[in-house]
């Protein structure tokens, strides 16, 4: 299966959200939280799950779910960079977004997280905005294996407003300079990393007003990297 199936599904759902006049009004309101927006988008994604029928061969017909703020990993919580122990080798490879992040890495925040993990002090839990996956609540973490990660399809982080303060990434995509959005990017890099949760597609979604109408702005993550949409579409996922 190519990632284009997942990308089309995401864009179809967001297009439906933006095509609703009430949702356009919602985005204009100053004090509407991102959780409200995630709920509306998640509802549409749940309704349109049949568009992902092609992935049944990968999932062995297991039940796909759309969850918001889903923080569990088996019978334990998801934790940021939990499997980056000794991960300086991963960071040094230079391919992962985390090493290239101009805010988090320069401020040594990532390395501090990893040092805390190695000392057994990792308490930083992860709550992705929206996930499309098969839940594994009945699986002991000791019994989890790579096959369980096959069930992880899409991880999304949503920001209400497009960040103007960005740097362009060579080959496509952007780095946000604001720390909260930079953390979202690092989270998506880790969620799509093969050594961790192995989500097939990471999506950073924000909204920009153009000619009086809000439009979607996407950054795509595959295998820990920021990729242009054309490249992300061509990747075969298993």
Backbone torsions as a table, in degrees:
resi	resn	phi	psi	omega
1	UNK	NA	133.9	176.3
2	UNK	-90.4	153.1	-179.2
3	UNK	-64.8	-14.5	-178.5
4	UNK	-60.3	-28.8	177.6
5	UNK	-62.8	-44.1	-179.6
6	UNK	-70.1	-40.7	-179.8
7	UNK	-64.3	-43.8	178.4
8	UNK	-61.4	-40.6	179.1
9	UNK	-61.0	-48.1	179.7
10	UNK	-60.0	-47.8	-176.3
11	UNK	-67.9	-35.8	176.6
12	UNK	-62.4	-42.6	179.7
13	UNK	-65.6	-44.5	-179.2
14	UNK	-68.1	-37.7	176.4
15	UNK	-60.3	-41.5	178.2
16	UNK	-63.6	-41.3	177.8
17	UNK	-60.3	-47.2	-177.6
18	UNK	-73.2	-23.9	-179.7
19	UNK	-75.9	-8.4	178.1
20	UNK	-89.8	122.3	-176.7
21	UNK	-59.1	-35.2	-180.0
22	UNK	-65.9	-34.1	178.2
23	UNK	-72.3	-33.7	173.6
24	UNK	-60.9	-40.9	177.4
25	UNK	-65.9	-36.6	179.7
26	UNK	-60.3	-44.4	-179.1
27	UNK	-65.6	-25.8	-179.7
28	UNK	-76.1	-23.3	-174.6
29	UNK	-73.2	134.5	-169.3
30	UNK	-67.9	-40.3	-170.4
31	UNK	-105.8	18.9	175.2
32	UNK	-77.2	129.2	-176.8
33	UNK	-81.8	161.7	177.0
34	UNK	-66.9	-25.4	177.9
35	UNK	-63.3	-36.4	177.4
36	UNK	-63.7	-43.3	179.2
37	UNK	-65.1	-43.0	179.1
38	UNK	-61.1	-38.2	179.2
39	UNK	-62.6	-44.9	-178.6
40	UNK	-64.5	-44.2	179.7
41	UNK	-67.9	-41.4	179.1
42	UNK	-61.7	-37.2	177.7
43	UNK	-61.0	-43.9	178.8
44	UNK	-65.8	-41.5	179.9
45	UNK	-62.6	-39.2	177.9
46	UNK	-63.2	-44.2	-178.3
47	UNK	-63.4	-32.7	-174.5
48	UNK	-99.5	14.3	178.9
49	UNK	-55.5	-31.6	177.8
50	UNK	-56.0	-19.7	177.4
51	UNK	-66.4	-14.1	-178.7
52	UNK	-101.2	21.5	-178.7
53	UNK	-57.8	-29.0	-178.1
54	UNK	-63.3	-19.6	-178.4
55	UNK	-83.9	-0.7	-177.5
56	UNK	-59.2	-31.4	179.2
57	UNK	-64.7	-36.1	178.9
58	UNK	-72.8	-38.6	-173.3
59	UNK	-91.2	-0.6	-177.4
60	UNK	54.4	39.7	176.3
61	UNK	62.7	23.3	175.5
62	UNK	-74.5	159.8	-172.6
63	UNK	-78.0	115.9	173.8
64	UNK	-76.4	146.1	176.7
65	UNK	-131.6	152.5	169.5
66	UNK	-112.0	118.9	-177.6
67	UNK	-125.9	145.5	174.8
68	UNK	-109.6	141.6	178.4
69	UNK	53.6	38.6	-177.1
70	UNK	-83.3	110.1	-170.9
71	UNK	-105.7	2.7	-176.5
72	UNK	-88.4	150.1	171.9
73	UNK	-134.3	95.4	-170.2
74	UNK	65.9	-124.2	179.5
75	UNK	-101.8	12.1	178.6
76	UNK	-127.0	167.1	179.0
77	UNK	-79.3	154.3	169.7
78	UNK	-71.2	141.2	178.1
79	UNK	-131.3	143.2	-178.4
80	UNK	-71.0	133.2	175.2
81	UNK	57.3	25.6	-175.9
82	UNK	-60.0	-34.4	-177.3
83	UNK	-99.1	13.7	176.4
84	UNK	-88.6	20.3	178.5
85	UNK	-61.4	132.1	-174.8
86	UNK	64.1	19.1	-171.3
87	UNK	-78.6	8.1	176.9
88	UNK	-60.9	-28.9	175.7
89	UNK	-64.2	-40.2	176.9
90	UNK	-62.5	-46.4	-177.6
91	UNK	-64.6	-37.8	-176.9
92	UNK	-69.9	-15.3	-177.2
93	UNK	-70.0	-23.4	175.2
94	UNK	80.5	-5.2	-179.0
95	UNK	-85.4	-28.4	-175.4
96	UNK	-75.9	144.7	177.8
97	UNK	-58.1	-36.5	-173.1
98	UNK	-57.0	-41.5	-178.3
99	UNK	-69.2	-27.0	-177.2
100	UNK	-90.2	-8.0	-174.9
101	UNK	-62.6	116.9	-172.9
102	UNK	-70.8	-16.2	179.3
103	UNK	-98.6	-59.6	-171.0
104	UNK	-64.7	-42.0	-175.3
105	UNK	-74.1	-42.7	-179.5
106	UNK	-62.8	-31.2	178.5
107	UNK	-86.7	4.2	176.2
108	UNK	63.9	20.1	-178.4
109	UNK	-68.0	-40.6	-178.7
110	UNK	-63.6	-46.5	-179.1
111	UNK	-64.1	-31.6	177.3
112	UNK	-67.3	-41.0	175.8
113	UNK	-57.9	-47.1	-176.7
114	UNK	-65.0	-39.6	178.0
115	UNK	-62.2	-40.1	178.0
116	UNK	-64.2	-38.7	178.4
117	UNK	-62.6	-45.4	-178.3
118	UNK	-64.2	-26.6	178.2
119	UNK	-90.1	5.8	-179.8
120	UNK	73.0	24.0	-174.9
121	UNK	-114.7	19.0	-177.6
122	UNK	-73.9	113.4	178.6
123	UNK	-120.2	0.2	-175.4
124	UNK	-77.6	109.3	-178.6
125	UNK	-93.3	156.1	-174.6
126	UNK	-116.6	132.2	176.9
127	UNK	-129.8	87.4	178.8
128	UNK	-60.4	146.0	-177.1
129	UNK	-62.0	-51.8	-178.9
130	UNK	-140.0	134.9	174.8
131	UNK	-126.6	142.2	167.1
132	UNK	-114.2	114.8	-170.7
133	UNK	-164.3	178.3	169.1
134	UNK	-106.0	124.9	-178.3
135	UNK	-67.9	145.7	-179.9
136	UNK	-125.1	40.9	-175.2
137	UNK	-66.6	-19.4	-176.9
138	UNK	-94.6	8.9	-175.6
139	UNK	-108.7	125.2	172.8
140	UNK	-67.0	138.9	-176.9
141	UNK	-59.2	-31.0	179.1
142	UNK	-65.8	-24.4	-178.0
143	UNK	-98.3	0.8	179.2
144	UNK	-72.0	143.7	-178.9
145	UNK	-139.1	174.1	-178.4
146	UNK	-54.0	-26.4	179.9
147	UNK	-62.3	-32.4	178.9
148	UNK	-66.6	-32.9	179.2
149	UNK	-71.0	-19.9	175.7
150	UNK	-61.0	-26.6	-176.2
151	UNK	-78.1	-8.0	-178.9
152	UNK	-90.2	115.2	-174.5
153	UNK	-103.3	-61.9	-171.1
154	UNK	-129.9	132.2	171.8
155	UNK	-119.8	129.9	-177.4
156	UNK	-125.8	140.0	167.7
157	UNK	-118.9	134.7	-173.5
158	UNK	-120.1	132.0	172.2
159	UNK	-120.8	134.5	-175.4
160	UNK	-62.9	-41.5	-175.6
161	UNK	-118.7	142.8	177.0
162	UNK	-65.6	136.1	180.0
163	UNK	-86.3	114.5	-179.4
164	UNK	-75.6	-25.7	-173.7
165	UNK	-87.7	80.5	-174.5
166	UNK	-132.4	163.0	171.0
167	UNK	-114.4	139.2	178.5
168	UNK	-74.7	141.4	177.8
169	UNK	-95.8	135.3	177.3
170	UNK	-59.0	125.7	-179.6
171	UNK	92.6	-3.5	177.2
172	UNK	122.9	152.8	-179.7
173	UNK	91.0	178.9	-175.3
174	UNK	-142.5	154.3	169.2
175	UNK	-105.1	122.1	173.2
176	UNK	-74.5	141.5	179.7
177	UNK	-89.0	-19.6	178.7
178	UNK	-77.6	139.7	-169.7
179	UNK	-64.1	-38.5	-176.8
180	UNK	-64.6	-37.8	178.8
181	UNK	-75.6	-32.4	175.1
182	UNK	-62.7	-36.8	177.3
183	UNK	-65.7	-38.7	176.3
184	UNK	-59.1	-43.1	-179.5
185	UNK	-64.1	-43.3	179.0
186	UNK	-64.1	-38.3	178.3
187	UNK	-62.0	-44.2	180.0
188	UNK	-67.2	-33.8	176.4
189	UNK	-62.8	-42.8	-179.7
190	UNK	-71.2	-40.1	180.0
191	UNK	-62.7	-31.9	-179.2
192	UNK	-93.8	-0.3	-178.6
193	UNK	-72.9	140.2	-177.9
194	UNK	-66.7	-25.2	-180.0
195	UNK	-83.2	-8.9	-175.7
196	UNK	-116.1	-110.8	-172.5
197	UNK	-90.9	-16.5	170.1
198	UNK	57.4	38.3	172.2
199	UNK	-64.1	139.3	-174.7
200	UNK	-69.7	-28.5	-177.5
201	UNK	-146.0	132.2	171.9
202	UNK	-110.0	140.9	-176.4
203	UNK	-132.8	122.8	167.7
204	UNK	-103.4	119.3	-175.3
205	UNK	-116.6	130.4	172.5
206	UNK	-139.8	175.7	-173.3
207	UNK	-130.2	136.1	-179.4
208	UNK	-128.4	132.8	-178.9
209	UNK	-82.7	123.6	178.7
210	UNK	-132.5	121.0	-178.8
211	UNK	52.9	41.9	174.6
212	UNK	82.0	1.1	-178.1
213	UNK	-126.3	135.8	178.4
214	UNK	-77.1	132.5	178.2
215	UNK	-119.3	154.4	-179.3
216	UNK	-82.7	144.6	172.6
217	UNK	-126.2	126.0	-173.9
218	UNK	-116.2	146.0	162.1
219	UNK	-127.1	130.9	-172.6
220	UNK	-105.8	140.4	178.6
221	UNK	-123.6	131.0	173.7
222	UNK	-138.3	126.8	178.4
223	UNK	53.3	41.9	174.6
224	UNK	84.3	-3.1	-174.2
225	UNK	-113.5	149.2	169.7
226	UNK	-80.9	126.3	-178.2
227	UNK	-128.9	147.6	169.1
228	UNK	-61.5	153.3	-176.1
229	UNK	-57.2	-41.0	-177.7
230	UNK	-60.1	-41.9	179.9
231	UNK	-69.9	-40.8	-179.6
232	UNK	-62.6	-35.4	-179.0
233	UNK	-65.9	-33.6	-171.7
234	UNK	-81.1	-12.9	-175.9
235	UNK	-74.1	131.7	177.2
236	UNK	-86.7	127.3	179.7
237	UNK	-111.6	148.1	-178.2
238	UNK	-131.4	NA	NA
